[in-house]
């Protein structure tokens, strides 16, 4: 007897015992969800630690004109003002 034939004989038996209103993920579902939650928490903590170590200062654009007393008072203003 093949395994698929044996399973086809057991499926009707399982269908009679299965109450579709009482099916829950159970303990295994909770453990998988908890493991995923702990993994995401650890990744976020690691990301925050690494982002805190970043010391980024943007280099001035070499193609831009030097900011100095050229008479263009409006053009030398900082961005956003």
mmCIF file of the N, C-alpha and C atoms, coordinates in Angstrom:
data_MODEL
# 
_entry.id   MODEL 
# 
loop_
_atom_site.group_PDB 
_atom_site.id 
_atom_site.type_symbol 
_atom_site.label_atom_id 
_atom_site.label_alt_id 
_atom_site.label_comp_id 
_atom_site.label_asym_id 
_atom_site.label_entity_id 
_atom_site.label_seq_id 
_atom_site.pdbx_PDB_ins_code 
_atom_site.Cartn_x 
_atom_site.Cartn_y 
_atom_site.Cartn_z 
_atom_site.occupancy 
_atom_site.B_iso_or_equiv 
_atom_site.pdbx_formal_charge 
_atom_site.auth_seq_id 
_atom_site.auth_comp_id 
_atom_site.auth_asym_id 
_atom_site.auth_atom_id 
_atom_site.pdbx_PDB_model_num 
ATOM 1   N N  . UNK A 1 1  ? 0.851   -1.174 0.000  1.00 0.00 ? 1  UNK A N  1 
ATOM 2   C CA . UNK A 1 1  ? 0.000   0.000  0.000  1.00 0.00 ? 1  UNK A CA 1 
ATOM 3   C C  . UNK A 1 1  ? 0.901   1.243  0.000  1.00 0.00 ? 1  UNK A C  1 
ATOM 4   N N  . UNK A 1 2  ? 0.571   2.191  -0.844 1.00 0.00 ? 2  UNK A N  1 
ATOM 5   C CA . UNK A 1 2  ? 1.348   3.420  -0.935 1.00 0.00 ? 2  UNK A CA 1 
ATOM 6   C C  . UNK A 1 2  ? 0.947   4.391  0.171  1.00 0.00 ? 2  UNK A C  1 
ATOM 7   N N  . UNK A 1 3  ? 1.838   5.340  0.449  1.00 0.00 ? 3  UNK A N  1 
ATOM 8   C CA . UNK A 1 3  ? 1.565   6.308  1.510  1.00 0.00 ? 3  UNK A CA 1 
ATOM 9   C C  . UNK A 1 3  ? 0.393   7.211  1.140  1.00 0.00 ? 3  UNK A C  1 
ATOM 10  N N  . UNK A 1 4  ? 0.280   7.556  -0.132 1.00 0.00 ? 4  UNK A N  1 
ATOM 11  C CA . UNK A 1 4  ? -0.839  8.426  -0.534 1.00 0.00 ? 4  UNK A CA 1 
ATOM 12  C C  . UNK A 1 4  ? -2.180  7.726  -0.356 1.00 0.00 ? 4  UNK A C  1 
ATOM 13  N N  . UNK A 1 5  ? -2.213  6.425  -0.596 1.00 0.00 ? 5  UNK A N  1 
ATOM 14  C CA . UNK A 1 5  ? -3.462  5.675  -0.391 1.00 0.00 ? 5  UNK A CA 1 
ATOM 15  C C  . UNK A 1 5  ? -3.806  5.609  1.088  1.00 0.00 ? 5  UNK A C  1 
ATOM 16  N N  . UNK A 1 6  ? -2.802  5.452  1.914  1.00 0.00 ? 6  UNK A N  1 
ATOM 17  C CA . UNK A 1 6  ? -3.054  5.402  3.355  1.00 0.00 ? 6  UNK A CA 1 
ATOM 18  C C  . UNK A 1 6  ? -3.577  6.746  3.847  1.00 0.00 ? 6  UNK A C  1 
ATOM 19  N N  . UNK A 1 7  ? -3.027  7.852  3.316  1.00 0.00 ? 7  UNK A N  1 
ATOM 20  C CA . UNK A 1 7  ? -3.484  9.173  3.734  1.00 0.00 ? 7  UNK A CA 1 
ATOM 21  C C  . UNK A 1 7  ? -4.901  9.456  3.263  1.00 0.00 ? 7  UNK A C  1 
ATOM 22  N N  . UNK A 1 8  ? -5.256  8.982  2.092  1.00 0.00 ? 8  UNK A N  1 
ATOM 23  C CA . UNK A 1 8  ? -6.626  9.213  1.606  1.00 0.00 ? 8  UNK A CA 1 
ATOM 24  C C  . UNK A 1 8  ? -7.649  8.480  2.464  1.00 0.00 ? 8  UNK A C  1 
ATOM 25  N N  . UNK A 1 9  ? -7.237  7.384  3.091  1.00 0.00 ? 9  UNK A N  1 
ATOM 26  C CA . UNK A 1 9  ? -8.153  6.674  3.988  1.00 0.00 ? 9  UNK A CA 1 
ATOM 27  C C  . UNK A 1 9  ? -8.271  7.389  5.332  1.00 0.00 ? 9  UNK A C  1 
ATOM 28  N N  . UNK A 1 10 ? -7.240  8.148  5.722  1.00 0.00 ? 10 UNK A N  1 
ATOM 29  C CA . UNK A 1 10 ? -7.268  8.832  7.013  1.00 0.00 ? 10 UNK A CA 1 
ATOM 30  C C  . UNK A 1 10 ? -7.924  10.202 6.941  1.00 0.00 ? 10 UNK A C  1 
ATOM 31  N N  . UNK A 1 11 ? -7.968  10.818 5.776  1.00 0.00 ? 11 UNK A N  1 
ATOM 32  C CA . UNK A 1 11 ? -8.536  12.159 5.652  1.00 0.00 ? 11 UNK A CA 1 
ATOM 33  C C  . UNK A 1 11 ? -10.001 12.209 6.074  1.00 0.00 ? 11 UNK A C  1 
ATOM 34  N N  . UNK A 1 12 ? -10.846 11.288 5.652  1.00 0.00 ? 12 UNK A N  1 
ATOM 35  C CA . UNK A 1 12 ? -12.243 11.357 6.126  1.00 0.00 ? 12 UNK A CA 1 
ATOM 36  C C  . UNK A 1 12 ? -12.353 11.218 7.639  1.00 0.00 ? 12 UNK A C  1 
ATOM 37  N N  . UNK A 1 13 ? -11.476 10.450 8.254  1.00 0.00 ? 13 UNK A N  1 
ATOM 38  C CA . UNK A 1 13 ? -11.515 10.307 9.706  1.00 0.00 ? 13 UNK A CA 1 
ATOM 39  C C  . UNK A 1 13 ? -11.135 11.618 10.388 1.00 0.00 ? 13 UNK A C  1 
ATOM 40  N N  . UNK A 1 14 ? -10.148 12.308 9.848  1.00 0.00 ? 14 UNK A N  1 
ATOM 41  C CA . UNK A 1 14 ? -9.724  13.578 10.439 1.00 0.00 ? 14 UNK A CA 1 
ATOM 42  C C  . UNK A 1 14 ? -10.781 14.650 10.242 1.00 0.00 ? 14 UNK A C  1 
ATOM 43  N N  . UNK A 1 15 ? -11.497 14.597 9.124  1.00 0.00 ? 15 UNK A N  1 
ATOM 44  C CA . UNK A 1 15 ? -12.523 15.605 8.851  1.00 0.00 ? 15 UNK A CA 1 
ATOM 45  C C  . UNK A 1 15 ? -13.680 15.494 9.824  1.00 0.00 ? 15 UNK A C  1 
ATOM 46  N N  . UNK A 1 16 ? -13.963 14.290 10.296 1.00 0.00 ? 16 UNK A N  1 
ATOM 47  C CA . UNK A 1 16 ? -15.055 14.121 11.245 1.00 0.00 ? 16 UNK A CA 1 
ATOM 48  C C  . UNK A 1 16 ? -14.687 14.664 12.618 1.00 0.00 ? 16 UNK A C  1 
ATOM 49  N N  . UNK A 1 17 ? -13.428 14.564 12.998 1.00 0.00 ? 17 UNK A N  1 
ATOM 50  C CA . UNK A 1 17 ? -12.992 15.019 14.318 1.00 0.00 ? 17 UNK A CA 1 
ATOM 51  C C  . UNK A 1 17 ? -12.684 16.507 14.362 1.00 0.00 ? 17 UNK A C  1 
ATOM 52  N N  . UNK A 1 18 ? -12.455 17.129 13.223 1.00 0.00 ? 18 UNK A N  1 
ATOM 53  C CA . UNK A 1 18 ? -12.025 18.521 13.154 1.00 0.00 ? 18 UNK A CA 1 
ATOM 54  C C  . UNK A 1 18 ? -13.221 19.453 13.268 1.00 0.00 ? 18 UNK A C  1 
ATOM 55  N N  . UNK A 1 19 ? -13.208 20.289 14.293 1.00 0.00 ? 19 UNK A N  1 
ATOM 56  C CA . UNK A 1 19 ? -14.238 21.304 14.441 1.00 0.00 ? 19 UNK A CA 1 
ATOM 57  C C  . UNK A 1 19 ? -13.659 22.620 13.942 1.00 0.00 ? 19 UNK A C  1 
ATOM 58  N N  . UNK A 1 20 ? -14.175 23.114 12.824 1.00 0.00 ? 20 UNK A N  1 
ATOM 59  C CA . UNK A 1 20 ? -13.610 24.310 12.192 1.00 0.00 ? 20 UNK A CA 1 
ATOM 60  C C  . UNK A 1 20 ? -13.791 25.562 13.039 1.00 0.00 ? 20 UNK A C  1 
ATOM 61  N N  . UNK A 1 21 ? -14.668 25.561 14.005 1.00 0.00 ? 21 UNK A N  1 
ATOM 62  C CA . UNK A 1 21 ? -14.867 26.714 14.876 1.00 0.00 ? 21 UNK A CA 1 
ATOM 63  C C  . UNK A 1 21 ? -13.854 26.758 16.011 1.00 0.00 ? 21 UNK A C  1 
ATOM 64  N N  . UNK A 1 22 ? -13.129 25.672 16.243 1.00 0.00 ? 22 UNK A N  1 
ATOM 65  C CA . UNK A 1 22 ? -12.195 25.610 17.364 1.00 0.00 ? 22 UNK A CA 1 
ATOM 66  C C  . UNK A 1 22 ? -10.732 25.509 16.924 1.00 0.00 ? 22 UNK A C  1 
ATOM 67  N N  . UNK A 1 23 ? -10.464 25.699 15.645 1.00 0.00 ? 23 UNK A N  1 
ATOM 68  C CA . UNK A 1 23 ? -9.089  25.583 15.158 1.00 0.00 ? 23 UNK A CA 1 
ATOM 69  C C  . UNK A 1 23 ? -8.327  26.849 15.533 1.00 0.00 ? 23 UNK A C  1 
ATOM 70  N N  . UNK A 1 24 ? -7.200  26.671 16.205 1.00 0.00 ? 24 UNK A N  1 
ATOM 71  C CA . UNK A 1 24 ? -6.349  27.789 16.606 1.00 0.00 ? 24 UNK A CA 1 
ATOM 72  C C  . UNK A 1 24 ? -4.911  27.480 16.205 1.00 0.00 ? 24 UNK A C  1 
ATOM 73  N N  . UNK A 1 25 ? -4.049  28.505 16.150 1.00 0.00 ? 25 UNK A N  1 
ATOM 74  C CA . UNK A 1 25 ? -2.656  28.248 15.799 1.00 0.00 ? 25 UNK A CA 1 
ATOM 75  C C  . UNK A 1 25 ? -1.925  27.416 16.849 1.00 0.00 ? 25 UNK A C  1 
ATOM 76  N N  . UNK A 1 26 ? -2.347  27.479 18.071 1.00 0.00 ? 26 UNK A N  1 
ATOM 77  C CA . UNK A 1 26 ? -1.749  26.657 19.113 1.00 0.00 ? 26 UNK A CA 1 
ATOM 78  C C  . UNK A 1 26 ? -0.425  27.195 19.617 1.00 0.00 ? 26 UNK A C  1 
ATOM 79  N N  . UNK A 1 27 ? 0.265   26.358 20.351 1.00 0.00 ? 27 UNK A N  1 
ATOM 80  C CA . UNK A 1 27 ? 1.532   26.742 20.982 1.00 0.00 ? 27 UNK A CA 1 
ATOM 81  C C  . UNK A 1 27 ? 2.610   26.958 19.935 1.00 0.00 ? 27 UNK A C  1 
ATOM 82  N N  . UNK A 1 28 ? 2.648   26.120 18.912 1.00 0.00 ? 28 UNK A N  1 
ATOM 83  C CA . UNK A 1 28 ? 3.669   26.270 17.875 1.00 0.00 ? 28 UNK A CA 1 
ATOM 84  C C  . UNK A 1 28 ? 3.518   27.610 17.152 1.00 0.00 ? 28 UNK A C  1 
ATOM 85  N N  . UNK A 1 29 ? 2.306   28.008 16.856 1.00 0.00 ? 29 UNK A N  1 
ATOM 86  C CA . UNK A 1 29 ? 2.076   29.310 16.219 1.00 0.00 ? 29 UNK A CA 1 
ATOM 87  C C  . UNK A 1 29 ? 2.529   30.449 17.102 1.00 0.00 ? 29 UNK A C  1 
ATOM 88  N N  . UNK A 1 30 ? 2.254   30.336 18.409 1.00 0.00 ? 30 UNK A N  1 
ATOM 89  C CA . UNK A 1 30 ? 2.701   31.378 19.334 1.00 0.00 ? 30 UNK A CA 1 
ATOM 90  C C  . UNK A 1 30 ? 4.219   31.432 19.406 1.00 0.00 ? 30 UNK A C  1 
ATOM 91  N N  . UNK A 1 31 ? 4.871   30.277 19.463 1.00 0.00 ? 31 UNK A N  1 
ATOM 92  C CA . UNK A 1 31 ? 6.328   30.258 19.545 1.00 0.00 ? 31 UNK A CA 1 
ATOM 93  C C  . UNK A 1 31 ? 6.976   30.844 18.291 1.00 0.00 ? 31 UNK A C  1 
ATOM 94  N N  . UNK A 1 32 ? 6.429   30.535 17.137 1.00 0.00 ? 32 UNK A N  1 
ATOM 95  C CA . UNK A 1 32 ? 6.969   31.108 15.892 1.00 0.00 ? 32 UNK A CA 1 
ATOM 96  C C  . UNK A 1 32 ? 6.777   32.619 15.884 1.00 0.00 ? 32 UNK A C  1 
ATOM 97  N N  . UNK A 1 33 ? 5.599   33.080 16.271 1.00 0.00 ? 33 UNK A N  1 
ATOM 98  C CA . UNK A 1 33 ? 5.339   34.515 16.319 1.00 0.00 ? 33 UNK A CA 1 
ATOM 99  C C  . UNK A 1 33 ? 6.250   35.202 17.332 1.00 0.00 ? 33 UNK A C  1 
ATOM 100 N N  . UNK A 1 34 ? 6.441   34.604 18.490 1.00 0.00 ? 34 UNK A N  1 
ATOM 101 C CA . UNK A 1 34 ? 7.313   35.186 19.514 1.00 0.00 ? 34 UNK A CA 1 
ATOM 102 C C  . UNK A 1 34 ? 8.759   35.239 19.027 1.00 0.00 ? 34 UNK A C  1 
ATOM 103 N N  . UNK A 1 35 ? 9.212   34.192 18.328 1.00 0.00 ? 35 UNK A N  1 
ATOM 104 C CA . UNK A 1 35 ? 10.578  34.194 17.794 1.00 0.00 ? 35 UNK A CA 1 
ATOM 105 C C  . UNK A 1 35 ? 10.756  35.293 16.752 1.00 0.00 ? 35 UNK A C  1 
ATOM 106 N N  . UNK A 1 36 ? 9.756   35.477 15.901 1.00 0.00 ? 36 UNK A N  1 
ATOM 107 C CA . UNK A 1 36 ? 9.832   36.564 14.911 1.00 0.00 ? 36 UNK A CA 1 
ATOM 108 C C  . UNK A 1 36 ? 9.848   37.930 15.591 1.00 0.00 ? 36 UNK A C  1 
ATOM 109 N N  . UNK A 1 37 ? 9.046   38.096 16.631 1.00 0.00 ? 37 UNK A N  1 
ATOM 110 C CA . UNK A 1 37 ? 9.003   39.372 17.347 1.00 0.00 ? 37 UNK A CA 1 
ATOM 111 C C  . UNK A 1 37 ? 10.342  39.659 18.015 1.00 0.00 ? 37 UNK A C  1 
ATOM 112 N N  . UNK A 1 38 ? 10.950  38.659 18.632 1.00 0.00 ? 38 UNK A N  1 
ATOM 113 C CA . UNK A 1 38 ? 12.255  38.851 19.272 1.00 0.00 ? 38 UNK A CA 1 
ATOM 114 C C  . UNK A 1 38 ? 13.318  39.164 18.220 1.00 0.00 ? 38 UNK A C  1 
ATOM 115 N N  . UNK A 1 39 ? 13.252  38.508 17.067 1.00 0.00 ? 39 UNK A N  1 
ATOM 116 C CA . UNK A 1 39 ? 14.208  38.781 15.994 1.00 0.00 ? 39 UNK A CA 1 
ATOM 117 C C  . UNK A 1 39 ? 14.087  40.198 15.464 1.00 0.00 ? 39 UNK A C  1 
ATOM 118 N N  . UNK A 1 40 ? 12.862  40.672 15.268 1.00 0.00 ? 40 UNK A N  1 
ATOM 119 C CA . UNK A 1 40 ? 12.662  42.048 14.798 1.00 0.00 ? 40 UNK A CA 1 
ATOM 120 C C  . UNK A 1 40 ? 13.147  43.037 15.841 1.00 0.00 ? 40 UNK A C  1 
ATOM 121 N N  . UNK A 1 41 ? 12.873  42.766 17.101 1.00 0.00 ? 41 UNK A N  1 
ATOM 122 C CA . UNK A 1 41 ? 13.332  43.661 18.174 1.00 0.00 ? 41 UNK A CA 1 
ATOM 123 C C  . UNK A 1 41 ? 14.859  43.735 18.187 1.00 0.00 ? 41 UNK A C  1 
ATOM 124 N N  . UNK A 1 42 ? 15.534  42.591 18.052 1.00 0.00 ? 42 UNK A N  1 
ATOM 125 C CA . UNK A 1 42 ? 16.996  42.572 18.046 1.00 0.00 ? 42 UNK A CA 1 
ATOM 126 C C  . UNK A 1 42 ? 17.552  43.319 16.832 1.00 0.00 ? 42 UNK A C  1 
ATOM 127 N N  . UNK A 1 43 ? 16.928  43.148 15.682 1.00 0.00 ? 43 UNK A N  1 
ATOM 128 C CA . UNK A 1 43 ? 17.382  43.871 14.492 1.00 0.00 ? 43 UNK A CA 1 
ATOM 129 C C  . UNK A 1 43 ? 17.200  45.379 14.640 1.00 0.00 ? 43 UNK A C  1 
ATOM 130 N N  . UNK A 1 44 ? 16.080  45.803 15.200 1.00 0.00 ? 44 UNK A N  1 
ATOM 131 C CA . UNK A 1 44 ? 15.849  47.243 15.394 1.00 0.00 ? 44 UNK A CA 1 
ATOM 132 C C  . UNK A 1 44 ? 16.833  47.825 16.397 1.00 0.00 ? 44 UNK A C  1 
ATOM 133 N N  . UNK A 1 45 ? 17.129  47.080 17.450 1.00 0.00 ? 45 UNK A N  1 
ATOM 134 C CA . UNK A 1 45 ? 18.096  47.553 18.443 1.00 0.00 ? 45 UNK A CA 1 
ATOM 135 C C  . UNK A 1 45 ? 19.482  47.681 17.815 1.00 0.00 ? 45 UNK A C  1 
ATOM 136 N N  . UNK A 1 46 ? 19.863  46.697 17.011 1.00 0.00 ? 46 UNK A N  1 
ATOM 137 C CA . UNK A 1 46 ? 21.155  46.743 16.332 1.00 0.00 ? 46 UNK A CA 1 
ATOM 138 C C  . UNK A 1 46 ? 21.209  47.895 15.336 1.00 0.00 ? 46 UNK A C  1 
ATOM 139 N N  . UNK A 1 47 ? 20.112  48.116 14.604 1.00 0.00 ? 47 UNK A N  1 
ATOM 140 C CA . UNK A 1 47 ? 20.085  49.207 13.636 1.00 0.00 ? 47 UNK A CA 1 
ATOM 141 C C  . UNK A 1 47 ? 20.221  50.556 14.340 1.00 0.00 ? 47 UNK A C  1 
ATOM 142 N N  . UNK A 1 48 ? 19.525  50.736 15.453 1.00 0.00 ? 48 UNK A N  1 
ATOM 143 C CA . UNK A 1 48 ? 19.633  51.996 16.192 1.00 0.00 ? 48 UNK A CA 1 
ATOM 144 C C  . UNK A 1 48 ? 21.046  52.212 16.708 1.00 0.00 ? 48 UNK A C  1 
ATOM 145 N N  . UNK A 1 49 ? 21.703  51.146 17.152 1.00 0.00 ? 49 UNK A N  1 
ATOM 146 C CA . UNK A 1 49 ? 23.077  51.263 17.629 1.00 0.00 ? 49 UNK A CA 1 
ATOM 147 C C  . UNK A 1 49 ? 24.016  51.660 16.484 1.00 0.00 ? 49 UNK A C  1 
ATOM 148 N N  . UNK A 1 50 ? 23.843  51.045 15.330 1.00 0.00 ? 50 UNK A N  1 
ATOM 149 C CA . UNK A 1 50 ? 24.704  51.372 14.197 1.00 0.00 ? 50 UNK A CA 1 
ATOM 150 C C  . UNK A 1 50 ? 24.424  52.772 13.656 1.00 0.00 ? 50 UNK A C  1 
ATOM 151 N N  . UNK A 1 51 ? 23.170  53.184 13.637 1.00 0.00 ? 51 UNK A N  1 
ATOM 152 C CA . UNK A 1 51 ? 22.846  54.539 13.160 1.00 0.00 ? 51 UNK A CA 1 
ATOM 153 C C  . UNK A 1 51 ? 23.376  55.596 14.115 1.00 0.00 ? 51 UNK A C  1 
ATOM 154 N N  . UNK A 1 52 ? 23.462  55.268 15.390 1.00 0.00 ? 52 UNK A N  1 
ATOM 155 C CA . UNK A 1 52 ? 24.015  56.219 16.352 1.00 0.00 ? 52 UNK A CA 1 
ATOM 156 C C  . UNK A 1 52 ? 25.506  56.426 16.168 1.00 0.00 ? 52 UNK A C  1 
ATOM 157 N N  . UNK A 1 53 ? 26.185  55.448 15.611 1.00 0.00 ? 53 UNK A N  1 
ATOM 158 C CA . UNK A 1 53 ? 27.631  55.557 15.387 1.00 0.00 ? 53 UNK A CA 1 
ATOM 159 C C  . UNK A 1 53 ? 27.989  56.326 14.123 1.00 0.00 ? 53 UNK A C  1 
ATOM 160 N N  . UNK A 1 54 ? 27.020  56.563 13.266 1.00 0.00 ? 54 UNK A N  1 
ATOM 161 C CA . UNK A 1 54 ? 27.300  57.235 11.998 1.00 0.00 ? 54 UNK A CA 1 
ATOM 162 C C  . UNK A 1 54 ? 27.607  58.699 12.267 1.00 0.00 ? 54 UNK A C  1 
ATOM 163 N N  . UNK A 1 55 ? 28.718  59.155 11.751 1.00 0.00 ? 55 UNK A N  1 
ATOM 164 C CA . UNK A 1 55 ? 29.119  60.552 11.873 1.00 0.00 ? 55 UNK A CA 1 
ATOM 165 C C  . UNK A 1 55 ? 29.273  61.082 10.452 1.00 0.00 ? 55 UNK A C  1 
ATOM 166 N N  . UNK A 1 56 ? 28.192  61.591 9.911  1.00 0.00 ? 56 UNK A N  1 
ATOM 167 C CA . UNK A 1 56 ? 28.178  61.993 8.520  1.00 0.00 ? 56 UNK A CA 1 
ATOM 168 C C  . UNK A 1 56 ? 28.187  63.504 8.426  1.00 0.00 ? 56 UNK A C  1 
ATOM 169 N N  . UNK A 1 57 ? 29.191  64.017 7.757  1.00 0.00 ? 57 UNK A N  1 
ATOM 170 C CA . UNK A 1 57 ? 29.250  65.434 7.425  1.00 0.00 ? 57 UNK A CA 1 
ATOM 171 C C  . UNK A 1 57 ? 29.424  65.532 5.928  1.00 0.00 ? 57 UNK A C  1 
ATOM 172 N N  . UNK A 1 58 ? 28.510  66.224 5.284  1.00 0.00 ? 58 UNK A N  1 
ATOM 173 C CA . UNK A 1 58 ? 28.537  66.311 3.838  1.00 0.00 ? 58 UNK A CA 1 
ATOM 174 C C  . UNK A 1 58 ? 29.687  67.203 3.382  1.00 0.00 ? 58 UNK A C  1 
ATOM 175 N N  . UNK A 1 59 ? 30.444  66.701 2.438  1.00 0.00 ? 59 UNK A N  1 
ATOM 176 C CA . UNK A 1 59 ? 31.551  67.496 1.887  1.00 0.00 ? 59 UNK A CA 1 
ATOM 177 C C  . UNK A 1 59 ? 30.982  68.588 0.990  1.00 0.00 ? 59 UNK A C  1 
ATOM 178 N N  . UNK A 1 60 ? 31.627  69.729 0.956  1.00 0.00 ? 60 UNK A N  1 
ATOM 179 C CA . UNK A 1 60 ? 31.127  70.794 0.080  1.00 0.00 ? 60 UNK A CA 1 
ATOM 180 C C  . UNK A 1 60 ? 31.254  70.392 -1.386 1.00 0.00 ? 60 UNK A C  1 
ATOM 181 N N  . UNK A 1 61 ? 30.330  70.864 -2.184 1.00 0.00 ? 61 UNK A N  1 
ATOM 182 C CA . UNK A 1 61 ? 30.319  70.554 -3.611 1.00 0.00 ? 61 UNK A CA 1 
ATOM 183 C C  . UNK A 1 61 ? 31.499  71.261 -4.290 1.00 0.00 ? 61 UNK A C  1 
ATOM 184 N N  . UNK A 1 62 ? 32.395  70.524 -4.952 1.00 0.00 ? 62 UNK A N  1 
ATOM 185 C CA . UNK A 1 62 ? 33.553  71.174 -5.562 1.00 0.00 ? 62 UNK A CA 1 
ATOM 186 C C  . UNK A 1 62 ? 33.180  72.037 -6.768 1.00 0.00 ? 62 UNK A C  1 
ATOM 187 N N  . UNK A 1 63 ? 32.028  71.788 -7.385 1.00 0.00 ? 63 UNK A N  1 
ATOM 188 C CA . UNK A 1 63 ? 31.617  72.594 -8.534 1.00 0.00 ? 63 UNK A CA 1 
ATOM 189 C C  . UNK A 1 63 ? 30.936  73.891 -8.132 1.00 0.00 ? 63 UNK A C  1 
ATOM 190 N N  . UNK A 1 64 ? 30.538  74.007 -6.879 1.00 0.00 ? 64 UNK A N  1 
ATOM 191 C CA . UNK A 1 64 ? 29.846  75.202 -6.418 1.00 0.00 ? 64 UNK A CA 1 
ATOM 192 C C  . UNK A 1 64 ? 30.834  76.351 -6.270 1.00 0.00 ? 64 UNK A C  1 
ATOM 193 N N  . UNK A 1 65 ? 30.326  77.538 -6.453 1.00 0.00 ? 65 UNK A N  1 
ATOM 194 C CA . UNK A 1 65 ? 31.170  78.736 -6.296 1.00 0.00 ? 65 UNK A CA 1 
ATOM 195 C C  . UNK A 1 65 ? 31.487  78.925 -4.818 1.00 0.00 ? 65 UNK A C  1 
ATOM 196 N N  . UNK A 1 66 ? 32.665  79.370 -4.507 1.00 0.00 ? 66 UNK A N  1 
ATOM 197 C CA . UNK A 1 66 ? 33.003  79.584 -3.089 1.00 0.00 ? 66 UNK A CA 1 
ATOM 198 C C  . UNK A 1 66 ? 32.144  80.691 -2.494 1.00 0.00 ? 66 UNK A C  1 
ATOM 199 N N  . UNK A 1 67 ? 31.704  80.462 -1.272 1.00 0.00 ? 67 UNK A N  1 
ATOM 200 C CA . UNK A 1 67 ? 30.889  81.457 -0.574 1.00 0.00 ? 67 UNK A CA 1 
ATOM 201 C C  . UNK A 1 67 ? 31.813  82.509 0.009  1.00 0.00 ? 67 UNK A C  1 
ATOM 202 N N  . UNK A 1 68 ? 31.665  83.662 -0.464 1.00 0.00 ? 68 UNK A N  1 
ATOM 203 C CA . UNK A 1 68 ? 32.526  84.750 0.016  1.00 0.00 ? 68 UNK A CA 1 
ATOM 204 C C  . UNK A 1 68 ? 31.896  86.091 -0.309 1.00 0.00 ? 68 UNK A C  1 
ATOM 205 N N  . UNK A 1 69 ? 32.613  87.145 -0.001 1.00 0.00 ? 69 UNK A N  1 
ATOM 206 C CA . UNK A 1 69 ? 32.061  88.485 -0.275 1.00 0.00 ? 69 UNK A CA 1 
ATOM 207 C C  . UNK A 1 69 ? 32.152  88.809 -1.772 1.00 0.00 ? 69 UNK A C  1 
ATOM 208 N N  . UNK A 1 70 ? 31.244  88.255 -2.559 1.00 0.00 ? 70 UNK A N  1 
ATOM 209 C CA . UNK A 1 70 ? 31.246  88.494 -3.999 1.00 0.00 ? 70 UNK A CA 1 
ATOM 210 C C  . UNK A 1 70 ? 30.186  89.509 -4.389 1.00 0.00 ? 70 UNK A C  1 
ATOM 211 N N  . UNK A 1 71 ? 29.403  89.936 -3.436 1.00 0.00 ? 71 UNK A N  1 
ATOM 212 C CA . UNK A 1 71 ? 28.361  90.889 -3.751 1.00 0.00 ? 71 UNK A CA 1 
ATOM 213 C C  . UNK A 1 71 ? 27.019  90.230 -3.980 1.00 0.00 ? 71 UNK A C  1 
ATOM 214 N N  . UNK A 1 72 ? 26.962  88.916 -4.041 1.00 0.00 ? 72 UNK A N  1 
ATOM 215 C CA . UNK A 1 72 ? 25.708  88.191 -4.212 1.00 0.00 ? 72 UNK A CA 1 
ATOM 216 C C  . UNK A 1 72 ? 25.210  87.744 -2.842 1.00 0.00 ? 72 UNK A C  1 
ATOM 217 N N  . UNK A 1 73 ? 24.586  88.655 -2.135 1.00 0.00 ? 73 UNK A N  1 
ATOM 218 C CA . UNK A 1 73 ? 24.169  88.371 -0.768 1.00 0.00 ? 73 UNK A CA 1 
ATOM 219 C C  . UNK A 1 73 ? 23.047  87.328 -0.732 1.00 0.00 ? 73 UNK A C  1 
ATOM 220 N N  . UNK A 1 74 ? 22.180  87.323 -1.694 1.00 0.00 ? 74 UNK A N  1 
ATOM 221 C CA . UNK A 1 74 ? 21.048  86.402 -1.690 1.00 0.00 ? 74 UNK A CA 1 
ATOM 222 C C  . UNK A 1 74 ? 21.449  84.983 -2.070 1.00 0.00 ? 74 UNK A C  1 
ATOM 223 N N  . UNK A 1 75 ? 22.479  84.802 -2.872 1.00 0.00 ? 75 UNK A N  1 
ATOM 224 C CA . UNK A 1 75 ? 22.847  83.485 -3.346 1.00 0.00 ? 75 UNK A CA 1 
ATOM 225 C C  . UNK A 1 75 ? 23.678  82.694 -2.332 1.00 0.00 ? 75 UNK A C  1 
ATOM 226 N N  . UNK A 1 76 ? 24.342  83.359 -1.407 1.00 0.00 ? 76 UNK A N  1 
ATOM 227 C CA . UNK A 1 76 ? 25.190  82.693 -0.448 1.00 0.00 ? 76 UNK A CA 1 
ATOM 228 C C  . UNK A 1 76 ? 24.431  82.236 0.796  1.00 0.00 ? 76 UNK A C  1 
ATOM 229 N N  . UNK A 1 77 ? 23.133  82.411 0.812  1.00 0.00 ? 77 UNK A N  1 
ATOM 230 C CA . UNK A 1 77 ? 22.338  82.048 1.978  1.00 0.00 ? 77 UNK A CA 1 
ATOM 231 C C  . UNK A 1 77 ? 22.262  80.516 2.092  1.00 0.00 ? 77 UNK A C  1 
ATOM 232 N N  . UNK A 1 78 ? 22.062  80.049 3.305  1.00 0.00 ? 78 UNK A N  1 
ATOM 233 C CA . UNK A 1 78 ? 21.968  78.621 3.522  1.00 0.00 ? 78 UNK A CA 1 
ATOM 234 C C  . UNK A 1 78 ? 20.650  78.099 2.970  1.00 0.00 ? 78 UNK A C  1 
ATOM 235 N N  . UNK A 1 79 ? 20.592  76.822 2.599  1.00 0.00 ? 79 UNK A N  1 
ATOM 236 C CA . UNK A 1 79 ? 19.354  76.257 2.041  1.00 0.00 ? 79 UNK A CA 1 
ATOM 237 C C  . UNK A 1 79 ? 18.217  76.298 3.043  1.00 0.00 ? 79 UNK A C  1 
ATOM 238 N N  . UNK A 1 80 ? 17.040  76.534 2.533  1.00 0.00 ? 80 UNK A N  1 
ATOM 239 C CA . UNK A 1 80 ? 15.864  76.543 3.389  1.00 0.00 ? 80 UNK A CA 1 
ATOM 240 C C  . UNK A 1 80 ? 15.526  77.912 3.932  1.00 0.00 ? 80 UNK A C  1 
ATOM 241 N N  . UNK A 1 81 ? 16.321  78.895 3.658  1.00 0.00 ? 81 UNK A N  1 
ATOM 242 C CA . UNK A 1 81 ? 16.024  80.246 4.157  1.00 0.00 ? 81 UNK A CA 1 
ATOM 243 C C  . UNK A 1 81 ? 15.699  81.160 3.015  1.00 0.00 ? 81 UNK A C  1 
# 
